[in-house]
Amino acid sequence: MISLSRTCFLNKASIAGLSSPFSDRQRGIFPKAPCSLKIKAAAAAAASNRDRNGTVLAVETVTKEMAEAESLIDDSQPTVAGGIRDAYGEDAATEDQPVTPWSLSVACGYSLLRDPRHNKGLAFTDKERDAHYLLGLLPPSVPSQELQVKKLMNIIRQYQVPLQKYMYMMDLQERNERLFYKLLIDHVEEMLPIVYTPTVGEACQKYGSIFSRPQGLYISLKEKGRILEVLRNWPEKNIQVIVVTDGQRILGLGDLGCQGMGIPVGKLSLYTALGGVRPSACLPITIDVGTNNEKLLDDEFYIGLRQRRATGQEYDELLHEFMTAVKQNYGERVLVQFEDFANHNAFDLLAKYGTTHLVFNDDIQGTAAVVLSGLMAALKLLGGTLADHRFLFLGAGEAGTGIAELIALEISKQTQMPLDEARKNIWLVDSKGLIVESRKESLQHFKKPWAHDHEPVETLLEAVNDIKPTVLIGTSGVGRTFTQEVVEAMASFNEKPLILALSNPTSQSECTAEQAYTWTNGRAIYASGSPFPPVEYEGQTYVPGQSNNAYIFPGLGLGLIMSGTIRVHDDMLLAASEALAAQVTQENLDNGQIYPPFTNIRKISAHIAANVAAKAYELGLATRLPRPKDLVAYAESCMYSPSYRNYR
């Protein structure tokens, strides 16, 4: 049954790949077809609508043809880059071929201007304006998408406050999806700090105050027992990437409860912009189990549950129901990325579901992969192999232990030494001092592998002087903990001390780029988690690197999707690290950079995706067969393009 909510019409070519809902005679009478062809609506509404010449549509004919069209949609064959393999021709069409702007219906007129997926703003051509009932709804100017980007960048640059730029970008995403991604891709180095760290941290802190329209799904304790029903409320059915948080450990800002939604939204924007995963295949989710943040509980604008955090069995049961419902609703190959969970929950969830679901924790595994890549690149400046260096971490949580484990795995792989032996040159400092054997009984399980034989040491400075590391890595979430004394000690026994201050946002970085270069007389190799500007020191310009997870997770996700991988294996993380390190040029190294510039991020993501997919096929974990001959070219062909499409 169909419903004709208004008399907008399209010709036969508008339904590529479908049988026409009109006979030859009808096509002669009706130059255009209904714009709101909702397949399962009431036939009575159709009978009451007439074409411009007053002729009633043959409801039975249309219903039959639309049912045939519906049967052509094959839900079992998701497209590589996200979303369903549609019956309307967009997946089969090349970029210069026209497509039909379908959502649940054919969009036209004012509704088309309010549809973010298909809206072009002023860029609708005269032909499109006539065909889709836009005449008079827009000024006559028809700018290119490039000119639209230029105009918006001029507007954004006038804002002085980063949060205002963030809010403008989120508004643009809700108005014009393709223009949002076009702008983000074309100006990635300038806009990445706006849509993600560090600005997203402030956005999460103030999410309740700036909240205007919901993005993603909010699953709270109120929905316990009904999570599958909640997932089915989401309009997109072929989801391929979910980023989920419970908001307990947002960046270095602590428990932000339901307001942590800014993180999944931001991460998935990067999956599309940097990794080319189609927006319709991405789903941000916040699991709201309450918050222990008293400030938020007292905030009248707080948008989450006003209760203390659920823990123990109640928490575990909710998460288990969620993971079960995700697999039931979206299948075996949906990637679930855990984001900003507290340490104990993060490790437990990864261990519990890593063997039954396609899961990935960016704080543990993504951070580890991007840091390992930086270390591999830095060896070209430092000399030696990973096994020749000593590593000291400040911070022994998800990030610190995750990085340490991946370094040990790579050393073990390169040298064939046992993993326990590979761990011996890696030391960690937590809030109680150096992790040593005498503390082992009181340590959390994920810290125990790093308890080595050594006298107790209470401070980072003492640990630096005792261990004499060649690499100092900060994952503490506490700002300015790499003091001048610590950095100068590193410089006293290393010609080129490698200092990675990884905590986010910028305010929580263990030291700034300027401090690192100044306190080492320009000898440091430095990278941070959040961006710092170039530093002038004694007539030389130093360009600090950014050890940003955005280098890894978009390409990793694309590789998993395009190969149909069903489980994440540690070897895939090593493959991603190797691919990223290979993209660092000698010119980058000459500038002291151990990461490539973000301007080439889509090319980088394609190479990472290809390496990850190759490893998946090698391990027998890929389900999309046969394997493509050229995985890099295949990855590039799978990437979503934000360029406007021509509408019939």
C-alpha positions in Angstrom: 0.0 0.0 0.0 1.2 3.5 -0.6 0.5 7.0 0.6 0.7 10.0 -1.5 1.2 12.8 1.0 1.6 15.4 -1.7 1.5 15.4 -5.4 5.2 15.6 -6.3 6.2 13.4 -9.2 9.3 11.7 -10.7 9.8 10.0 -14.0 10.7 6.3 -14.6 14.4 6.8 -14.4 14.1 8.0 -10.8 13.9 4.4 -9.6 17.1 2.8 -10.9 17.2 -0.9 -10.5 13.4 -1.1 -9.8 10.5 -2.0 -12.0 8.5 1.1 -12.8 5.4 1.7 -10.7 3.7 3.2 -13.8 2.5 1.7 -17.1 3.5 3.3 -20.4 0.2 5.1 -20.6 0.5 6.4 -17.1 4.0 7.7 -17.8 2.6 9.7 -20.6 0.1 11.3 -18.3 2.3 11.7 -15.3 5.7 13.3 -16.0 6.7 12.8 -12.3 6.1 10.2 -9.7 4.9 10.6 -6.0 7.6 12.1 -3.8 6.5 10.3 -0.6 6.1 6.8 -1.8 6.0 5.0 1.6 5.7 1.4 0.7 3.5 0.3 3.6 1.3 3.2 4.1 -2.5 3.2 3.7 -3.9 2.8 0.2 -6.8 4.9 1.1 -4.6 8.0 1.2 -3.4 7.2 -2.3 -6.9 7.0 -3.7 -7.6 10.5 -2.4 -4.7 12.1 -4.3 -4.9 13.1 -8.0 -2.3 14.1 -10.5 -2.1 17.6 -11.9 -4.6 16.7 -14.7 -7.0 15.2 -12.1 -6.5 11.6 -13.0 -6.5 9.1 -10.1 -3.5 6.8 -9.8 -4.2 3.1 -10.2 -3.5 2.1 -6.6 -3.4 -1.6 -7.2 -0.8 -1.3 -10.0 1.4 1.0 -7.9 1.1 -1.3 -4.9 2.0 -4.3 -6.8 5.0 -2.7 -8.5 6.3 -1.2 -5.2 6.1 -4.6 -3.5 8.2 -6.0 -6.4 10.6 -3.1 -5.8 10.8 -3.8 -2.1 11.6 -7.5 -2.8 14.8 -6.4 -4.7 16.4 -5.0 -1.5 18.9 -7.6 -0.3 19.6 -7.0 3.4 22.1 -9.9 3.4 24.6 -8.0 1.3 25.8 -4.9 3.1 28.0 -2.6 1.1 31.7 -2.4 2.0 31.8 1.2 3.1 28.6 1.1 5.2 24.9 1.1 4.8 22.7 -1.3 2.9 23.3 -2.3 -0.7 20.4 -0.1 -1.9 18.0 -0.9 -4.7 17.9 2.8 -5.8 21.2 2.8 -7.6 23.6 4.8 -5.4 26.0 2.0 -4.7 26.1 0.9 -8.4 26.3 4.5 -9.7 29.6 6.2 -10.3 30.1 9.7 -8.9 29.1 11.4 -12.2 25.9 9.4 -12.5 22.7 10.8 -11.0 21.0 9.1 -8.0 17.6 9.4 -6.4 17.6 11.2 -3.0 15.7 8.4 -1.1 15.5 8.2 2.6 12.3 6.4 3.7 10.7 8.2 0.8 11.8 10.3 -2.2 12.7 13.7 -0.7 11.5 16.9 -2.5 10.5 20.5 -1.9 11.0 21.9 1.6 11.5 18.4 3.1 14.6 18.0 0.8 16.1 21.1 2.3 15.6 19.7 5.8 17.1 16.3 5.0 20.8 16.5 6.0 21.8 13.5 3.9 20.6 14.9 0.6 20.5 18.7 1.2 22.9 20.7 -0.9 21.9 24.2 0.3 22.3 26.6 -2.6 24.2 24.1 -4.7 21.1 22.5 -6.2 21.2 23.1 -10.0 18.4 24.8 -11.9 17.4 21.4 -13.3 17.3 19.8 -9.8 15.3 22.8 -8.4 12.7 22.3 -11.1 12.5 18.5 -10.8 12.3 18.5 -7.0 9.9 21.4 -6.3 12.6 23.8 -5.0 11.7 26.8 -7.3 11.3 29.9 -5.1 12.6 28.1 -2.0 16.2 29.2 -2.7 17.9 32.3 -4.0 19.0 32.0 -7.7 22.7 31.7 -7.0 24.1 28.2 -7.6 27.6 28.0 -6.0 29.9 25.0 -6.2 30.5 22.8 -3.2 34.1 24.2 -3.1 32.8 27.7 -2.8 30.4 26.7 0.0 33.4 25.2 1.9 35.3 28.4 1.4 32.4 30.5 2.7 32.0 28.3 5.8 35.7 28.4 6.6 35.5 32.2 6.5 32.7 32.1 9.0 34.3 29.5 11.3 37.6 31.4 11.4 35.8 34.5 12.7 34.8 32.6 15.9 37.4 33.1 18.6 36.2 30.5 21.0 36.8 26.8 20.0 33.5 25.7 21.5 31.7 28.0 19.2 33.4 26.5 16.2 32.5 23.1 17.5 28.8 24.0 17.9 28.8 25.5 14.3 30.2 22.3 12.9 27.7 20.1 14.7 24.9 22.4 13.4 26.3 22.0 9.9 26.4 18.2 10.3 22.7 18.3 11.1 21.9 20.5 8.1 24.2 19.3 5.3 26.0 16.0 5.9 28.1 16.0 2.7 29.2 19.6 3.1 30.2 18.8 6.7 32.5 16.0 5.7 33.8 17.8 2.6 34.9 20.7 4.9 36.4 18.3 7.5 38.4 16.4 4.9 39.6 19.4 3.0 40.7 21.2 6.2 41.5 18.2 8.4 44.5 19.6 10.2 42.7 22.8 11.1 39.3 21.2 11.9 40.4 18.0 13.7 41.1 19.8 17.0 37.6 21.3 16.7 35.5 18.2 16.1 37.6 16.1 18.4 40.3 16.6 21.0 40.8 19.0 22.7 37.6 20.9 22.0 35.3 17.8 22.3 36.4 17.6 26.0 35.0 21.0 26.7 31.9 20.1 24.7 31.3 17.1 26.8 31.7 19.1 30.0 29.0 21.5 28.8 26.9 19.0 26.7 23.8 19.6 28.7 24.0 23.4 28.2 24.7 23.2 24.4 22.4 20.2 23.7 19.9 21.0 20.9 19.2 17.8 18.9 19.9 14.2 20.0 22.6 12.3 18.1 22.8 8.6 18.4 21.1 6.3 20.9 20.8 6.8 24.7 20.4 3.5 26.5 19.8 3.9 30.3 18.9 1.7 33.1 15.3 2.6 32.4 15.5 0.5 29.2 16.9 -2.6 30.9 15.1 -5.6 29.3 14.2 -3.5 26.2 17.5 -2.8 24.7 16.8 -4.7 21.5 13.7 -2.6 21.1 15.7 0.5 21.5 18.2 -0.5 18.9 15.4 -1.2 16.5 14.2 2.4 17.0 17.3 3.6 15.1 16.3 4.3 11.5 19.4 2.8 9.9 19.3 -1.0 9.8 22.7 -1.9 8.4 25.1 -0.6 11.0 28.7 -1.6 10.7 30.5 0.5 13.4 29.2 1.3 16.9 31.2 3.5 19.2 29.8 3.2 22.8 30.7 4.8 26.1 29.4 4.9 29.6 31.0 8.3 30.2 32.9 7.3 33.3 36.4 8.3 32.1 36.1 10.9 29.4 39.6 11.8 28.1 41.4 13.1 31.2 38.3 14.8 32.6 36.7 12.0 34.6 33.1 11.0 35.0 30.8 13.0 32.7 28.0 10.5 32.7 25.5 10.9 29.8 27.3 13.9 28.5 30.1 11.7 27.3 28.0 11.3 24.1 30.3 13.9 22.4 33.0 11.2 22.2 31.1 8.6 20.2 29.7 11.3 17.9 33.2 12.8 17.4 34.9 9.4 16.8 32.3 8.3 14.2 32.7 11.6 12.4 36.4 10.6 12.0 35.5 7.1 10.9 33.8 8.8 7.9 36.1 11.7 7.3 39.4 9.9 7.8 38.5 6.2 7.1 35.7 6.6 4.5 33.1 4.6 6.4 29.6 5.7 5.2 27.8 7.9 7.8 24.7 5.8 7.6 26.7 2.8 8.8 27.8 4.5 12.0 26.0 4.5 15.3 27.0 6.5 18.4 25.7 5.1 21.7 25.8 6.2 25.3 25.0 3.7 28.1 23.7 5.8 31.0 24.1 4.0 34.3 24.2 7.3 36.3 27.2 9.4 37.4 29.2 10.0 40.5 30.0 13.6 39.5 28.2 15.7 42.1 28.5 18.8 40.0 26.5 17.2 37.2 23.9 15.7 39.5 23.3 19.2 40.8 23.3 20.8 37.3 19.7 21.7 36.2 20.8 21.3 32.6 22.2 17.8 33.0 20.6 15.4 30.5 21.3 12.0 32.1 20.0 9.9 34.9 20.2 11.7 38.2 21.6 8.9 40.4 24.8 7.4 41.5 26.5 5.0 39.1 25.2 1.4 39.0 28.0 -1.2 39.6 28.4 -4.9 40.0 25.7 -7.3 38.8 23.3 -4.5 37.7 26.0 -2.9 35.5 27.2 -6.3 34.1 23.7 -7.4 33.2 22.9 -4.2 31.3 26.1 -4.4 29.3 25.6 -8.1 28.6 22.0 -7.4 27.3 23.5 -4.6 25.2 26.2 -6.7 23.6 23.7 -9.6 23.0 21.2 -7.2 21.4 23.8 -5.7 19.1 24.8 -9.0 17.8 21.2 -10.1 17.4 20.2 -6.9 15.6 23.2 -6.2 13.4 25.0 -9.5 13.1 28.4 -11.0 13.6 30.4 -8.4 11.7 29.4 -5.2 13.4 32.4 -3.5 15.0 31.8 -2.4 18.6 34.4 0.2 19.8 34.5 0.7 23.5 35.3 4.2 24.4 36.3 5.9 27.7 35.2 3.2 30.1 36.8 3.1 33.5 40.0 1.0 33.7 38.5 -2.1 35.4 35.4 -2.2 33.1 37.4 -1.5 30.0 39.7 -4.5 30.5 36.8 -6.8 31.7 34.7 -5.9 28.6 37.5 -6.5 26.2 38.4 -9.9 27.8 34.7 -11.0 28.1 33.6 -10.1 24.6 36.8 -10.3 22.6 36.2 -14.0 21.8 32.5 -13.7 20.9 32.1 -10.3 19.2 34.1 -8.0 16.9 35.2 -5.5 19.6 38.0 -3.0 19.9 39.0 -0.6 22.7 40.6 2.5 21.4 42.0 3.6 24.7 43.8 0.3 25.2 44.4 -1.0 21.6 44.2 2.1 19.5 46.5 4.2 21.6 48.9 1.3 21.8 49.0 0.9 18.0 49.6 4.6 17.3 52.3 4.9 19.9 54.1 1.7 18.7 54.0 3.2 15.2 55.7 6.4 16.5 58.4 4.3 18.2 59.0 2.4 15.0 59.5 5.6 13.1 61.6 7.1 15.9 64.1 4.2 15.7 65.3 5.8 12.4 66.5 8.8 14.5 67.5 6.9 17.7 69.1 3.9 16.2 68.8 0.3 17.3 65.8 -1.9 17.7 62.9 -1.8 20.1 64.6 -4.5 22.2 67.6 -2.1 22.6 65.6 0.6 24.4 64.2 1.0 27.9 60.7 2.4 28.3 59.3 4.2 31.4 55.6 5.0 31.6 53.9 7.5 33.9 50.4 6.0 34.2 49.4 2.3 34.4 45.8 2.4 33.3 44.2 1.3 30.0 46.5 3.3 27.8 49.7 2.7 29.7 49.4 -1.1 30.0 47.9 -1.4 26.5 50.9 0.4 24.9 53.4 -1.6 27.1 51.8 -4.9 26.1 51.9 -4.1 22.3 55.5 -3.0 22.6 56.3 -6.3 24.3 54.4 -8.2 21.6 56.4 -6.5 18.8 59.7 -7.1 20.6 58.8 -10.8 21.1 57.8 -11.0 17.4 61.1 -9.4 16.2 63.4 -11.3 18.5 61.5 -14.5 19.1 62.1 -14.1 22.8 59.3 -15.1 25.3 56.8 -12.4 26.0 57.7 -12.3 29.7 61.3 -11.7 28.8 60.3 -8.9 26.4 58.4 -7.1 29.2 61.5 -6.7 31.3 62.7 -3.5 29.7 59.3 -1.8 30.2 58.6 -0.1 33.5 55.5 1.6 34.8 54.9 4.2 37.5 51.4 4.6 38.9 50.0 6.8 41.7 51.9 4.8 44.3 55.3 4.8 42.6 57.2 2.3 40.5 55.4 -1.0 39.9 57.7 -3.6 41.5 57.5 -7.2 42.6 57.0 -6.3 46.3 53.7 -4.6 45.4 52.4 -7.5 43.3 49.8 -8.8 45.8 48.0 -5.4 46.0 48.1 -4.7 42.2 45.1 -4.8 39.8 45.4 -7.8 37.5 46.3 -5.8 34.4 49.3 -4.2 36.3 50.8 -7.5 37.6 52.8 -8.4 34.4 54.8 -5.2 34.9 55.9 -5.8 38.4 59.7 -6.3 38.1 62.4 -6.9 40.7 63.5 -3.5 42.0 63.6 -1.6 45.2 60.4 0.5 45.9 60.6 4.0 44.2 58.0 6.6 45.1 58.5 9.4 42.6 58.8 9.7 38.8 62.1 11.6 39.1 63.6 8.8 41.2 62.4 6.2 38.7 63.9 8.1 35.8 67.3 8.3 37.5 67.2 4.6 38.5 65.9 3.1 35.3 67.6 5.5 32.9 65.0 5.1 30.2 65.5 6.1 26.6 61.8 6.6 26.1 59.5 8.4 28.5 55.7 8.0 27.9 53.0 9.8 29.8 49.5 8.3 30.0 48.6 9.6 33.5 45.8 12.0 32.6 47.5 14.5 34.9 48.9 17.7 33.4 52.5 19.0 33.9 53.9 15.9 35.6 56.9 15.8 33.3 58.6 18.5 35.3 61.8 20.4 34.3 63.8 18.1 36.6 62.4 15.0 35.0 63.0 16.2 31.4 66.5 17.5 32.2 67.3 14.1 33.8 66.2 12.4 30.5 68.4 14.7 28.5 71.4 14.0 30.8 71.8 10.4 29.7 70.2 10.5 26.3 71.5 12.3 23.2 67.9 12.4 21.8 65.4 11.7 24.6 62.1 10.5 23.2 59.3 12.1 25.2 55.7 11.3 24.5 53.2 13.4 26.6 50.0 11.6 25.5 47.3 12.7 28.0 44.3 14.6 26.6 43.0 17.3 26.4 45.8 19.8 26.1 45.5 21.0 29.7 46.3 17.4 30.9 49.4 17.0 28.7 52.4 15.9 30.9 54.4 18.7 29.4 54.1 21.1 26.5 56.2 20.9 23.3 57.9 24.2 24.2 58.9 22.8 27.6 60.3 19.6 26.1 62.4 21.4 23.5 63.6 24.1 25.9 64.6 21.8 28.7 66.5 19.5 26.4 68.2 22.3 24.5 66.3 21.3 21.3 67.4 17.7 21.4 64.1 16.0 22.4 62.0 14.0 20.0 58.5 15.0 21.1 54.9 14.0 20.4 51.7 14.7 22.3 48.2 13.4 22.4 46.6 16.8 21.7 48.1 19.2 19.1 50.7 21.9 20.0 51.9 24.6 17.6 55.5 24.7 16.1 58.1 25.9 18.5 60.9 28.4 17.8 64.0 27.6 19.8 67.4 29.3 19.2 66.6 30.1 15.6 65.2 26.7 14.7 61.6 25.6 14.2 60.5 22.4 15.8 57.3 20.7 14.6 55.9 18.5 17.4 54.2 15.3 16.4 50.7 14.3 17.5 50.2 10.8 18.7 46.6 10.9 17.8 44.5 7.7 17.7 42.8 9.2 14.7 45.7 7.9 12.7 44.8 4.3 13.5 41.1 3.6 14.3 39.5 4.8 11.1 41.8 2.8 8.9 41.6 -0.2 11.2 37.8 -0.1 11.1 37.8 0.2 7.3 40.1 -2.8 7.1 37.8 -4.9 9.3 34.7 -3.9 7.4 36.0 -4.4 3.9 37.3 -7.9 4.8 34.3 -8.9 6.8 36.5 -9.7 9.8 34.7 -11.4 12.7 37.3 -10.9 15.5 40.1 -8.5 16.3 43.5 -10.1 16.7 46.7 -8.5 18.2 48.5 -9.1 14.9 46.1 -6.8 13.2 47.1 -4.0 15.6 50.8 -4.7 14.8 49.9 -4.6 11.1 48.2 -1.2 11.5 51.3 0.2 13.4 53.7 -1.0 10.7 51.5 0.5 8.0 51.4 3.9 9.7 55.2 3.9 10.4 55.9 3.2 6.8 54.1 6.4 5.8 56.6 8.6 7.7 59.0 10.1 5.2 62.6 11.2 5.6 61.4 14.8 5.3 59.1 14.3 8.3 62.0 12.8 10.3 64.3 15.7 9.4 61.7 18.0 11.0 61.7 15.8 14.1 58.2 14.4 13.3 57.6 10.7 14.0 54.1 10.8 12.4 53.1 11.8 8.9 51.0 15.0 8.4 47.2 14.6 8.6 46.8 16.1 5.2 47.4 12.7 3.7 45.2 10.9 6.2 42.9 9.2 3.7 45.8 7.7 1.8 47.3 6.6 5.2 44.0 5.0 6.2 43.8 3.1 3.0 47.3 1.6 3.6 46.4 0.7 7.2 43.1 -0.8 6.1 44.9 -2.9 3.4 47.5 -4.2 6.0 44.8 -5.0 8.5 42.7 -6.8 5.9 45.7 -8.7 4.6 46.4 -10.0 8.2 42.7 -10.9 8.6 42.8 -13.0 5.4 46.1 -14.6 6.6 44.6 -15.5 10.0 41.4 -16.9 8.4 39.2 -14.3 10.1 38.0 -12.6 7.0 34.6 -13.6 5.5 34.4 -11.5 2.3 35.8 -13.8 -0.4 37.6 -13.9 -2.7 40.3 -11.6 -1.4 40.9 -8.6 -3.6 44.2 -8.6 -5.5 45.1 -5.0 -4.7 43.9 -4.3 -1.2 45.1 -0.7 -1.2 43.1 0.1 -4.3 40.2 -1.8 -3.0 40.3 0.2 0.3 40.3 3.5 -1.6 37.4 2.4 -3.8 35.4 1.6 -0.7 35.7 5.0 0.8 32.7 7.3 1.2 33.0 10.5 -0.9 31.4 13.7 0.4 31.1 15.2 -3.1 27.5 16.2 -4.0 25.6 13.7 -6.2 23.5 14.8 -9.1 19.8 14.1 -8.6 17.4 12.9 -11.3 
